[in-house]
Amino acid sequence: MSNIKSLFSKIYEYIETKKEYFDIFIDLDTRYEGWLEAEILKNISSNLPEFSINSTKKKCEGYGRPDIVLEVQGETWIIELKAFLINRRSLKFYLEKKGGAKKDFKRLEKLNDNFWIIMCLAPYKPSKDGNYVNIIDQVSKKYDIKILKELIFYTPKKRPITLTLWGK
């Protein structure tokens, strides 16, 4: 049986094979959310037959215009993607300000259990210091959501890339 954590792990394993691209994105200080979405869609459609891509960026009743809508064993799964270069602004900015993840966190707070956010932070390695933990705690409490899974890999230039799965 498929679940979101297993899909997330498969996405992580695939994206990790593309780690050299992240050094390019970081060096050029460029956006990569469209690239990330394309790679995830390619992986799902080519390697994960149990997941059927229903739509992308199209109006979906009750959900707005989500990045990815999947059909899985008779259920509809909604996935939003967020990809941020942390070298421009703080993590707090990306998670709490307009233009960051705020609007998606607000939607996640209101919607059912089949809505998730996959976030890719580059370069970013969560540390056990209070800053990261406090920011995540604040966001989690504010929107009644949490990080369900967090995975880290390193680029060839040794930059940490963090993928997080957010949900209820």
Z-matrix of the N, CA and C atoms (Angstrom, degrees):
N
C 1 1.456
C 2 1.527 1 109.52
N 3 1.297 2 116.28 1 135.51
C 4 1.457 3 121.68 2 -179.28
C 5 1.518 4 110.25 3 -85.34
N 6 1.320 5 114.73 4 143.46
C 7 1.451 6 120.28 5 171.51
C 8 1.524 7 108.23 6 -139.22
N 9 1.315 8 116.37 7 167.61
C 10 1.457 9 120.43 8 -174.04
C 11 1.529 10 111.77 9 -63.26
N 12 1.318 11 118.10 10 -35.18
C 13 1.463 12 119.35 11 -179.56
C 14 1.525 13 111.59 12 -67.03
N 15 1.330 14 117.42 13 -36.18
C 16 1.470 15 118.96 14 177.63
C 17 1.522 16 110.48 15 -70.57
N 18 1.343 17 117.66 16 -39.04
C 19 1.465 18 120.00 17 175.35
C 20 1.524 19 110.04 18 -62.04
N 21 1.307 20 117.73 19 -44.88
C 22 1.462 21 122.27 20 179.31
C 23 1.533 22 110.88 21 -58.92
N 24 1.322 23 116.97 22 -43.54
C 25 1.470 24 120.54 23 178.47
C 26 1.526 25 111.56 24 -62.14
N 27 1.332 26 116.39 25 -39.33
C 28 1.468 27 120.14 26 178.56
C 29 1.522 28 110.87 27 -68.35
N 30 1.310 29 117.06 28 -38.51
C 31 1.464 30 120.93 29 176.05
C 32 1.525 31 109.62 30 -63.26
N 33 1.321 32 116.55 31 -46.05
C 34 1.471 33 121.51 32 179.02
C 35 1.533 34 110.68 33 -57.49
N 36 1.331 35 116.66 34 -48.96
C 37 1.467 36 120.54 35 -178.97
C 38 1.530 37 111.23 36 -58.38
N 39 1.309 38 116.83 37 -39.19
C 40 1.457 39 121.08 38 179.76
C 41 1.532 40 111.09 39 -71.03
N 42 1.330 41 117.12 40 -48.41
C 43 1.466 42 121.03 41 -178.31
C 44 1.527 43 110.71 42 -63.27
N 45 1.307 44 117.03 43 -34.01
C 46 1.474 45 119.92 44 178.60
C 47 1.531 46 111.03 45 -60.85
N 48 1.318 47 118.16 46 -29.34
C 49 1.475 48 120.29 47 178.25
C 50 1.526 49 111.49 48 -71.83
N 51 1.316 50 117.58 49 -10.21
C 52 1.468 51 123.13 50 -179.80
C 53 1.531 52 111.35 51 -106.58
N 54 1.317 53 117.67 52 20.41
C 55 1.461 54 121.15 53 -170.20
C 56 1.523 55 115.02 54 -60.05
N 57 1.330 56 118.60 55 -25.83
C 58 1.466 57 119.42 56 -180.00
C 59 1.535 58 111.78 57 -65.66
N 60 1.315 59 117.67 58 -26.27
C 61 1.463 60 120.78 59 178.23
C 62 1.528 61 111.70 60 -63.36
N 63 1.315 62 116.79 61 -34.14
C 64 1.461 63 120.06 62 -177.47
C 65 1.520 64 111.89 63 -64.00
N 66 1.331 65 117.81 64 -35.54
C 67 1.461 66 119.69 65 175.77
C 68 1.527 67 110.42 66 -61.95
N 69 1.318 68 117.27 67 -38.94
C 70 1.473 69 120.92 68 177.79
C 71 1.524 70 110.02 69 -64.32
N 72 1.334 71 117.75 70 -48.09
C 73 1.464 72 121.31 71 179.75
C 74 1.527 73 110.81 72 -58.65
N 75 1.328 74 116.78 73 -43.50
C 76 1.464 75 121.19 74 -178.38
C 77 1.525 76 110.10 75 -68.09
N 78 1.332 77 117.46 76 -46.66
C 79 1.464 78 120.67 77 -179.22
C 80 1.520 79 112.25 78 -60.75
N 81 1.326 80 116.88 79 -37.39
C 82 1.468 81 121.33 80 -178.79
C 83 1.525 82 112.72 81 -90.84
N 84 1.345 83 116.38 82 -3.09
C 85 1.461 84 122.36 83 178.98
C 86 1.533 85 110.20 84 51.47
N 87 1.326 86 114.96 85 53.17
C 88 1.455 87 120.84 86 -174.33
C 89 1.526 88 111.96 87 -120.99
N 90 1.318 89 115.84 88 158.39
C 91 1.471 90 121.22 89 177.48
C 92 1.522 91 110.01 90 -71.53
N 93 1.308 92 116.03 91 151.49
C 94 1.464 93 119.97 92 179.66
C 95 1.520 94 112.73 93 -140.22
N 96 1.324 95 118.32 94 12.71
C 97 1.458 96 120.50 95 -177.44
C 98 1.525 97 111.98 96 -63.08
N 99 1.328 98 118.50 97 -41.40
C 100 1.462 99 121.50 98 178.14
C 101 1.518 100 111.69 99 -63.32
N 102 1.331 101 116.38 100 -40.82
C 103 1.466 102 120.83 101 177.39
C 104 1.528 103 109.89 102 -62.60
N 105 1.342 104 116.16 103 -45.78
C 106 1.466 105 120.66 104 -179.42
C 107 1.524 106 110.48 105 -60.04
N 108 1.314 107 117.03 106 -44.64
C 109 1.461 108 120.82 107 178.74
C 110 1.525 109 110.88 108 -60.97
N 111 1.327 110 116.92 109 -45.37
C 112 1.469 111 120.47 110 -179.90
C 113 1.521 112 111.36 111 -61.51
N 114 1.310 113 117.60 112 -42.37
C 115 1.470 114 120.88 113 179.31
C 116 1.532 115 111.48 114 -65.73
N 117 1.320 116 116.65 115 -40.27
C 118 1.470 117 119.98 116 178.33
C 119 1.531 118 110.16 117 -65.08
N 120 1.329 119 117.15 118 -44.30
C 121 1.466 120 120.32 119 178.41
C 122 1.528 121 111.08 120 -62.68
N 123 1.320 122 116.86 121 -41.37
C 124 1.470 123 121.07 122 177.90
C 125 1.523 124 110.16 123 -60.92
N 126 1.314 125 116.72 124 -45.29
C 127 1.462 126 120.89 125 -179.47
C 128 1.526 127 111.10 126 -62.73
N 129 1.319 128 116.78 127 -46.44
C 130 1.469 129 120.12 128 -178.93
C 131 1.528 130 110.45 129 -63.16
N 132 1.336 131 116.83 130 -48.40
C 133 1.464 132 119.19 131 -175.74
C 134 1.525 133 113.16 132 -70.23
N 135 1.324 134 118.03 133 -29.36
C 136 1.472 135 121.08 134 -177.68
C 137 1.523 136 114.36 135 -91.20
N 138 1.323 137 116.63 136 -33.40
C 139 1.466 138 119.49 137 -168.24
C 140 1.524 139 115.75 138 -120.55
N 141 1.312 140 117.65 139 -8.72
C 142 1.466 141 119.81 140 -173.77
C 143 1.527 142 110.43 141 -128.05
N 144 1.332 143 117.53 142 76.40
C 145 1.468 144 120.70 143 -173.99
C 146 1.530 145 114.41 144 -64.86
N 147 1.315 146 118.54 145 -17.65
C 148 1.462 147 120.09 146 179.03
C 149 1.533 148 112.39 147 -72.87
N 150 1.346 149 116.60 148 -12.03
C 151 1.459 150 122.12 149 178.77
C 152 1.523 151 109.36 150 -109.53
N 153 1.319 152 115.93 151 128.85
C 154 1.456 153 121.14 152 178.51
C 155 1.531 154 108.36 153 -111.15
N 156 1.316 155 116.79 154 123.44
C 157 1.459 156 120.58 155 179.14
C 158 1.518 157 108.14 156 -77.41
N 159 1.324 158 115.48 157 116.09
C 160 1.463 159 122.30 158 -179.06
C 161 1.523 160 110.33 159 -83.06
N 162 1.330 161 116.78 160 -48.23
C 163 1.465 162 120.50 161 179.49
C 164 1.522 163 110.22 162 -164.86
N 165 1.320 164 114.56 163 169.62
C 166 1.458 165 122.00 164 173.88
C 167 1.518 166 108.32 165 -140.37
N 168 1.304 167 115.87 166 136.13
C 169 1.467 168 122.92 167 175.39
C 170 1.534 169 114.46 168 49.90
N 171 1.316 170 116.92 169 29.52
C 172 1.459 171 121.03 170 177.13
C 173 1.515 172 109.03 171 -113.97
N 174 1.314 173 115.83 172 156.48
C 175 1.455 174 120.99 173 178.61
C 176 1.520 175 109.38 174 -56.84
N 177 1.314 176 115.64 175 127.66
C 178 1.466 177 121.93 176 -179.32
C 179 1.527 178 106.71 177 -128.98
N 180 1.292 179 116.70 178 119.87
C 181 1.463 180 123.23 179 -175.30
C 182 1.530 181 111.71 180 -45.31
N 183 1.320 182 115.54 181 117.68
C 184 1.452 183 121.46 182 175.58
C 185 1.521 184 115.28 183 85.11
N 186 1.329 185 117.65 184 -7.29
C 187 1.463 186 120.02 185 -174.99
C 188 1.526 187 113.63 186 -120.68
N 189 1.307 188 118.80 187 -4.15
C 190 1.456 189 120.13 188 -176.44
C 191 1.522 190 110.13 189 82.05
N 192 1.324 191 116.84 190 -131.08
C 193 1.466 192 123.32 191 179.35
C 194 1.531 193 109.03 192 -121.81
N 195 1.317 194 117.62 193 77.32
C 196 1.465 195 119.62 194 -177.07
C 197 1.528 196 112.43 195 -69.99
N 198 1.317 197 115.46 196 156.04
C 199 1.460 198 121.28 197 179.36
C 200 1.520 199 112.13 198 -64.54
N 201 1.335 200 116.92 199 -45.43
C 202 1.468 201 120.70 200 -178.08
C 203 1.526 202 109.45 201 -139.77
N 204 1.335 203 115.97 202 132.58
C 205 1.463 204 121.84 203 173.14
C 206 1.526 205 106.19 204 -119.43
N 207 1.324 206 116.23 205 120.86
C 208 1.463 207 122.11 206 -179.64
C 209 1.519 208 110.35 207 -113.19
N 210 1.312 209 114.86 208 151.37
C 211 1.461 210 121.41 209 168.77
C 212 1.522 211 106.25 210 -109.31
N 213 1.321 212 115.28 211 126.05
C 214 1.459 213 121.36 212 -177.29
C 215 1.522 214 108.33 213 -137.10
N 216 1.314 215 116.65 214 112.15
C 217 1.460 216 121.88 215 176.92
C 218 1.531 217 111.77 216 47.66
N 219 1.333 218 116.29 217 47.69
C 220 1.457 219 121.46 218 177.09
C 221 1.521 220 115.18 219 81.09
N 222 1.322 221 118.55 220 -0.02
C 223 1.464 222 122.33 221 178.32
C 224 1.525 223 109.78 222 -107.26
N 225 1.322 224 115.07 223 151.99
C 226 1.460 225 121.24 224 173.34
C 227 1.522 226 107.78 225 -99.93
N 228 1.323 227 115.64 226 125.91
C 229 1.465 228 121.98 227 177.30
C 230 1.517 229 108.16 228 -111.68
N 231 1.332 230 116.46 229 133.09
C 232 1.457 231 123.05 230 178.84
C 233 1.526 232 108.01 231 -111.51
N 234 1.338 233 115.79 232 127.87
C 235 1.466 234 120.41 233 -179.38
C 236 1.524 235 109.32 234 -128.33
N 237 1.315 236 114.98 235 126.85
C 238 1.465 237 122.25 236 172.18
C 239 1.522 238 107.00 237 -103.67
N 240 1.313 239 116.22 238 143.92
C 241 1.465 240 121.92 239 178.04
C 242 1.517 241 109.38 240 -113.98
N 243 1.305 242 115.67 241 140.93
C 244 1.451 243 122.39 242 174.65
C 245 1.522 244 106.66 243 -134.94
N 246 1.327 245 115.73 244 128.13
C 247 1.460 246 120.93 245 178.79
C 248 1.522 247 107.56 246 -130.79
N 249 1.328 248 116.31 247 122.21
C 250 1.461 249 120.57 248 -174.66
C 251 1.517 250 111.28 249 -129.17
N 252 1.331 251 115.92 250 137.05
C 253 1.462 252 121.64 251 168.33
C 254 1.525 253 106.56 252 -89.40
N 255 1.305 254 116.70 253 113.65
C 256 1.456 255 121.74 254 -173.56
C 257 1.525 256 112.81 255 -74.83
N 258 1.316 257 119.11 256 -14.79
C 259 1.456 258 119.99 257 -175.46
C 260 1.527 259 113.51 258 -70.21
N 261 1.331 260 119.33 259 -13.87
C 262 1.465 261 121.12 260 179.79
C 263 1.523 262 113.18 261 -87.80
N 264 1.300 263 117.14 262 -42.48
C 265 1.453 264 121.56 263 -175.94
C 266 1.518 265 109.46 264 -139.27
N 267 1.300 266 115.51 265 176.59
C 268 1.463 267 120.47 266 -178.21
C 269 1.529 268 111.47 267 -81.12
N 270 1.316 269 116.27 268 159.83
C 271 1.457 270 122.05 269 175.28
C 272 1.532 271 109.93 270 -58.17
N 273 1.302 272 116.17 271 -40.60
C 274 1.473 273 121.18 272 179.64
C 275 1.534 274 109.92 273 -57.42
N 276 1.332 275 117.42 274 -42.30
C 277 1.462 276 121.46 275 178.26
C 278 1.533 277 110.25 276 -60.08
N 279 1.319 278 117.52 277 -48.35
C 280 1.463 279 121.16 278 -177.05
C 281 1.522 280 112.54 279 -64.54
N 282 1.313 281 116.86 280 -33.39
C 283 1.460 282 119.57 281 -176.33
C 284 1.519 283 113.90 282 -88.60
N 285 1.325 284 118.01 283 -21.48
C 286 1.465 285 118.78 284 -171.66
C 287 1.523 286 115.82 285 -122.06
N 288 1.316 287 119.28 286 -10.03
C 289 1.463 288 120.46 287 -174.84
C 290 1.520 289 112.15 288 -102.76
N 291 1.329 290 114.50 289 158.99
C 292 1.457 291 121.13 290 175.87
C 293 1.537 292 108.42 291 -59.54
N 294 1.307 293 116.57 292 137.10
C 295 1.457 294 120.78 293 -177.27
C 296 1.516 295 112.05 294 94.44
N 297 1.309 296 116.95 295 -13.96
C 298 1.454 297 121.44 296 175.92
C 299 1.516 298 109.82 297 -98.68
N 300 1.308 299 116.11 298 -136.32
C 301 1.464 300 121.12 299 -177.34
C 302 1.524 301 113.07 300 -91.21
N 303 1.301 302 118.13 301 -2.52
C 304 1.465 303 121.85 302 -173.78
C 305 1.531 304 113.25 303 -52.85
N 306 1.341 305 117.61 304 -50.10
C 307 1.473 306 119.31 305 -176.75
C 308 1.529 307 111.18 306 -64.89
N 309 1.332 308 117.33 307 -34.87
C 310 1.464 309 119.77 308 178.07
C 311 1.527 310 111.47 309 -72.38
N 312 1.318 311 117.49 310 -36.47
C 313 1.462 312 120.00 311 175.11
C 314 1.522 313 110.47 312 -62.78
N 315 1.338 314 116.83 313 -39.99
C 316 1.471 315 120.21 314 178.71
C 317 1.526 316 110.75 315 -63.54
N 318 1.333 317 117.02 316 -40.92
C 319 1.471 318 119.85 317 177.69
C 320 1.524 319 110.45 318 -67.04
N 321 1.323 320 117.03 319 -42.63
C 322 1.464 321 121.06 320 179.65
C 323 1.525 322 110.41 321 -60.28
N 324 1.308 323 116.23 322 -38.46
C 325 1.464 324 121.71 323 179.33
C 326 1.526 325 111.34 324 -59.15
N 327 1.340 326 117.38 325 -35.28
C 328 1.463 327 122.33 326 -174.21
C 329 1.526 328 114.19 327 -92.91
N 330 1.331 329 117.74 328 -21.11
C 331 1.462 330 120.03 329 -169.41
C 332 1.523 331 112.86 330 -95.14
N 333 1.338 332 113.80 331 177.54
C 334 1.463 333 120.17 332 -174.64
C 335 1.526 334 112.88 333 -73.61
N 336 1.303 335 115.31 334 -175.52
C 337 1.457 336 121.41 335 -175.97
C 338 1.527 337 113.74 336 -75.84
N 339 1.312 338 118.91 337 -4.79
C 340 1.465 339 121.19 338 -179.93
C 341 1.525 340 112.15 339 -102.21
N 342 1.332 341 116.67 340 32.40
C 343 1.462 342 123.52 341 177.94
C 344 1.521 343 107.49 342 -125.82
N 345 1.342 344 116.01 343 126.94
C 346 1.463 345 120.65 344 -177.57
C 347 1.512 346 110.84 345 -138.63
N 348 1.327 347 115.11 346 159.57
C 349 1.456 348 122.21 347 173.63
C 350 1.521 349 107.68 348 -119.78
N 351 1.322 350 116.13 349 128.34
C 352 1.460 351 121.32 350 171.69
C 353 1.519 352 105.78 351 -106.01
N 354 1.329 353 115.61 352 121.42
C 355 1.447 354 121.53 353 -176.33
C 356 1.522 355 109.82 354 -116.45
N 357 1.321 356 116.13 355 134.28
C 358 1.460 357 121.98 356 178.22
C 359 1.524 358 108.23 357 -120.08
N 360 1.313 359 116.55 358 113.71
C 361 1.458 360 122.98 359 -178.66
C 362 1.524 361 109.21 360 -104.86
N 363 1.322 362 117.01 361 124.96
C 364 1.460 363 120.51 362 -177.07
C 365 1.520 364 109.89 363 -137.10
N 366 1.301 365 120.34 364 134.29
C 367 1.459 366 125.52 365 -23.59
C 368 1.522 367 108.23 366 -79.76
N 369 1.280 368 117.43 367 135.90
C 370 1.456 369 119.75 368 178.46
C 371 1.513 370 110.65 369 -158.24
N 372 1.310 371 115.11 370 127.53
C 373 1.458 372 120.66 371 174.09
C 374 1.524 373 107.46 372 -120.58
N 375 1.316 374 115.84 373 113.19
C 376 1.463 375 117.62 374 177.38
C 377 1.530 376 109.39 375 -60.83
N 378 1.282 377 115.06 376 134.03
C 379 1.460 378 118.44 377 177.06
C 380 1.518 379 107.92 378 -109.56
N 381 1.257 380 115.55 379 168.39
C 382 1.461 381 119.71 380 179.86
C 383 1.525 382 111.00 381 -84.77
N 384 1.337 383 116.52 382 6.11
C 385 1.455 384 118.23 383 177.92
C 386 1.515 385 110.07 384 -71.56
N 387 1.293 386 116.31 385 166.28
C 388 1.446 387 122.66 386 -173.87
C 389 1.516 388 114.99 387 -64.15
N 390 1.325 389 118.07 388 -29.06
C 391 1.457 390 120.31 389 -175.74
C 392 1.525 391 111.43 390 -59.22
N 393 1.312 392 118.48 391 -57.52
C 394 1.464 393 122.05 392 -178.92
C 395 1.520 394 110.76 393 -62.10
N 396 1.305 395 116.38 394 -49.57
C 397 1.467 396 121.27 395 -178.20
C 398 1.530 397 110.60 396 -60.05
N 399 1.326 398 117.00 397 -43.77
C 400 1.472 399 120.32 398 -179.66
C 401 1.520 400 112.14 399 -64.92
N 402 1.320 401 116.89 400 -42.65
C 403 1.476 402 120.22 401 -179.91
C 404 1.525 403 109.96 402 -63.40
N 405 1.319 404 117.48 403 -45.93
C 406 1.468 405 121.09 404 179.65
C 407 1.521 406 110.28 405 -63.49
N 408 1.323 407 117.64 406 -42.09
C 409 1.469 408 121.13 407 177.89
C 410 1.527 409 111.18 408 -60.78
N 411 1.340 410 116.89 409 -44.09
C 412 1.460 411 120.78 410 -179.99
C 413 1.533 412 111.18 411 -61.20
N 414 1.318 413 116.74 412 -47.33
C 415 1.465 414 121.43 413 -179.79
C 416 1.527 415 110.29 414 -64.88
N 417 1.326 416 116.81 415 -43.65
C 418 1.467 417 121.14 416 -179.75
C 419 1.518 418 111.61 417 -59.55
N 420 1.312 419 116.32 418 -44.95
C 421 1.469 420 120.00 419 -179.75
C 422 1.531 421 111.55 420 -69.97
N 423 1.319 422 116.24 421 -41.93
C 424 1.464 423 120.71 422 -177.24
C 425 1.523 424 111.65 423 -60.74
N 426 1.339 425 117.97 424 -40.01
C 427 1.463 426 121.35 425 -174.82
C 428 1.537 427 113.66 426 -110.36
N 429 1.312 428 117.65 427 3.92
C 430 1.462 429 122.44 428 -178.94
C 431 1.541 430 111.12 429 54.61
N 432 1.329 431 115.13 430 49.22
C 433 1.463 432 122.77 431 178.51
C 434 1.532 433 108.38 432 -134.62
N 435 1.321 434 116.60 433 175.43
C 436 1.470 435 118.60 434 179.13
C 437 1.523 436 110.23 435 -157.11
N 438 1.313 437 114.69 436 165.35
C 439 1.455 438 120.36 437 171.99
C 440 1.525 439 106.69 438 -80.64
N 441 1.329 440 116.19 439 121.76
C 442 1.459 441 121.53 440 -179.75
C 443 1.526 442 111.46 441 -87.63
N 444 1.335 443 116.04 442 -29.61
C 445 1.461 444 120.15 443 -179.86
C 446 1.523 445 108.05 444 -159.11
N 447 1.319 446 115.56 445 143.94
C 448 1.462 447 121.42 446 -179.53
C 449 1.520 448 108.57 447 -138.14
N 450 1.331 449 116.19 448 129.78
C 451 1.466 450 121.14 449 -179.05
C 452 1.523 451 108.86 450 -134.05
N 453 1.330 452 116.19 451 146.23
C 454 1.461 453 122.18 452 -177.04
C 455 1.520 454 109.65 453 -129.71
N 456 1.336 455 116.19 454 138.22
C 457 1.459 456 120.40 455 168.39
C 458 1.525 457 107.75 456 -134.24
N 459 1.336 458 116.32 457 169.34
C 460 1.466 459 121.41 458 -177.57
C 461 1.521 460 110.43 459 -118.26
N 462 1.322 461 115.25 460 140.75
C 463 1.459 462 121.57 461 177.28
C 464 1.533 463 108.96 462 -74.80
N 465 1.332 464 117.69 463 169.92
C 466 1.466 465 119.45 464 175.48
C 467 1.539 466 112.92 465 -57.65
N 468 1.334 467 117.60 466 -27.66
C 469 1.470 468 121.18 467 177.23
C 470 1.530 469 111.37 468 -88.89
N 471 1.316 470 116.64 469 15.11
C 472 1.475 471 123.73 470 176.06
C 473 1.526 472 114.03 471 66.53
N 474 1.319 473 117.18 472 29.76
C 475 1.457 474 121.02 473 176.08
C 476 1.522 475 108.80 474 -92.86
N 477 1.327 476 117.31 475 131.89
C 478 1.464 477 120.20 476 -179.45
C 479 1.529 478 112.48 477 -77.97
N 480 1.321 479 115.66 478 133.91
C 481 1.457 480 122.95 479 175.26
C 482 1.529 481 106.94 480 -117.61
N 483 1.320 482 115.55 481 125.65
C 484 1.458 483 120.97 482 -176.62
C 485 1.520 484 110.23 483 -111.59
N 486 1.324 485 116.24 484 127.27
C 487 1.460 486 121.75 485 172.13
C 488 1.519 487 107.64 486 -109.36
N 489 1.324 488 115.68 487 130.94
C 490 1.466 489 120.22 488 177.72
C 491 1.525 490 109.18 489 -126.72
N 492 1.309 491 114.87 490 145.07
C 493 1.449 492 122.99 491 175.39
C 494 1.522 493 107.23 492 -110.88
N 495 1.330 494 116.29 493 119.46
C 496 1.471 495 122.43 494 -179.24
C 497 1.526 496 109.35 495 -106.48
N 498 1.318 497 115.71 496 141.80
C 499 1.453 498 121.15 497 176.51
C 500 1.511 499 111.57 498 -167.27
N 501 1.312 500 115.60 499 -166.33
C 502 1.475 501 121.55 500 -179.49
C 503 1.505 502 110.94 501 -85.14
